[in-house]
Amino acid sequence: MQRSQWLAVFTGAIAILLGVGYLVLVQILDMRGEMIPAPLGTLARFYSFL
């Protein structure tokens, strides 16, 4: 294979690994359960410091 073909295979493999890693990360974060927003009282105290 020529150098450009090896480079294409290498970058394609990296792209696939990044895609699979992203899907694994999303699955791990999704297993944490339902996302519940912070209570409004907590946010008001935070913004009072700013």
Summary of the structure (lengths in Angstrom):
residues: 50
radius of gyration: 21.5
end to end distance: 59.9
largest distance: 63.4
contacts: 77
relative contact order: 0.07
helix: 76%
strand: 0%
